[in-house]
Amino acid sequence: MIAKLDLDAMGNELDTWCCLFSTDNVIEAHLVNGLLNQARITTKIQGEALSSSLGELPFANNAIKILVPAIKLPLGEEILVNYHQSKSNEDWQCPNCNEQNGAAFQCCWHCGSEYEQSK
């Protein structure tokens, strides 16, 4: 038996864009957009031009939205989960020199020792 492709349904899914992420922070929007682009996910950003009117218009109108093709939504959601988990990490203390390091650091900024995530 030969599998039959429903090209009309596939075409509609490629043409449909879904909102994956919404924020009022331009920098965070571009950070998330960069993560998605690294994964070769095509994106559209909506509302960036309105961000300068923050405080003048309701938040719902000022939100910067990142849209992705519907077919890439599951992959985009996975990237967002990883992004949010990395944001929630706590600062860590280097076991080698006892220097306090921010959560974003993978190596101690003072002595260069690598961060052991098992701790």
Residue pairs with C-beta under 8 A, 6 or more apart in sequence:
13 69
13 70
13 71
14 69
14 70
14 71
16 69
16 70
17 44
17 67
17 68
17 69
17 70
18 67
18 68
18 69
18 70
18 73
19 65
19 66
19 67
20 36
20 66
20 67
20 68
20 73
20 76
20 77
20 80
21 29
21 32
21 65
21 66
21 76
21 80
22 63
22 64
22 65
22 66
23 29
23 32
23 63
23 64
24 51
24 54
24 59
24 62
24 63
24 64
25 64
26 48
26 51
26 64
29 45
29 48
29 64
29 66
32 66
32 80
32 83
33 43
33 45
33 66
35 79
35 83
36 43
36 66
36 68
36 76
36 79
37 43
39 75
39 76
39 79
41 68
41 69
41 72
41 75
41 76
41 79
42 68
42 69
42 72
43 66
43 67
43 68
44 66
44 67
44 68
45 64
45 65
45 66
45 67
46 64
46 65
46 67
47 61
47 62
47 63
47 64
47 65
48 64
50 57
50 61
50 62
51 62
51 64
53 62
54 62
68 76
86 103
87 103
89 103
90 103
91 100
91 101
91 102
91 103
92 100
92 101
92 103
92 105
92 115
92 119
93 99
93 100
93 101
94 100
94 101
94 108
94 110
94 111
94 113
95 113
95 116
95 119
96 108
96 111
96 113
97 108
97 110
97 111
97 113
99 108
99 109
99 110
99 111
101 108
101 109
101 110
101 115
105 115
106 114
106 115
107 113
107 114
107 115
108 114
108 115
